[in-house]
Amino acid sequence: MPKFVKIAVFSSFILAAAGFVSAQEPHAVAPPERRVATRVAPAYPELAKRMHLQGVVKIEAIVRPNGSVKSTRALGGNPVLVDAAINAIAKWKFEPSQNETTEIVQLNFASQ
């Protein structure tokens, strides 16, 4: 059997097996998001103002059961805007919950 035929057969076998495995896994359903009780607006950075920067910053926040933010991590956005978003979200307060949760927050920075 030619080498390219062996590769094609092997590739199709791998793809079929991957499809079978993914079909067997249950679909993860995202838990409902915790509502924000107190929001702090981000300070628009001076550099961003001068450069007329705008955009969306996506932040992951780990929220304690009491609603305070334990930690934050940037998932995307302009680096000039990320620090302002992280500083603001760190001051947010969420509704209490029985468990620590991970919340994804998006902040939209419009040119000022």
N, C-alpha and C positions, 0 to 999 in steps of 0.2 A: 504494500500500500504506500503511495507517495506520501512524503512528509507533510505536505500542505493538507492532505485529506485527514491524516492523523490529527493534526492541529485543529482542523475544523470540527471533527467528531469530538475531540476532547473539550473544545470550547463550548459546543452545544450541550454536552453533558453537564458541564459546570453551570451554565446558565439555567438549565432545567432544574438542577439540584438547588440552586439559589432561589429560584422561584418557588419551589416546593417548601423550603425552609421558611421563607418569608410569609407564605400563605398560612403556615401553621402557627405563627406567632400571633398572640392577641394584639389588637390595636390598643395603644395606650390612649386613654382619654385624659386630657389635661384637667386638673382640678380647677374649680372656679377660683378666680382671682380674688384676693382680699381687697376690700375697698380701702381707699386712702381716707383717713380721718382728718389729717392735717397736712397740707401741702405748703412747701416753701418754693417760691419761684426762683429759678436760677438767675444769678447775676450775669448779664450779657457782657462778656469780656471786652475790654477796651480794644484789644488787637482785632477781635472779630468785628467790632464796630468800624474801625478804620479800614478794614479789608472788605467790608460789606458781606461778611460770611453769614450764611444761613444753612439750615439743614436739620436733620433728625439725628439725635443721639440715642442709642439703645443701651440700657443699663440693666444688669442683673443685680437684684437686691435680695440678700438673705435677711428675712424678717423674723425676729424673735416672737415667741408666743404672745408677749405683752404688746406687740405692735411696733416696737422700736426697730430701727434698721441696724443689723449686726455688722454687715459688710456689703460692699458694692464692687462691681466689676464691669468695666466697659466691654460691650459686645460689638459696638460699631459707632461710627460717626466721625466727624472732623475732630482731630486731636486738639485743636484750639478750643473747641466747645465742650469736650469731654470732661475736663476738670470742673467746670462750672456745673455741669449736670450731676456729677458725682457728689460735689459739695452740697447741692440742694437736696438731692434724694436722701443723703445721709441724715438730714434733719426732718424728713417726713415721718409721720406717725400713721400706722395702719390700724385697722380694727383688730382687736384681740382674737386669738385663735388658740386651739388646744396644742398645736404643733408649730414648730419653726417651718416657714415656707420660703420658697424661692419665687420671687416676682420679677417679671420682665417689664420694664418701664421704658416708654419712648417719650422723649421731650423734643418738641419742635422749636427750634430757634429761628425766628424771623428777623431779618435785618432791621435795625433800629436807627 
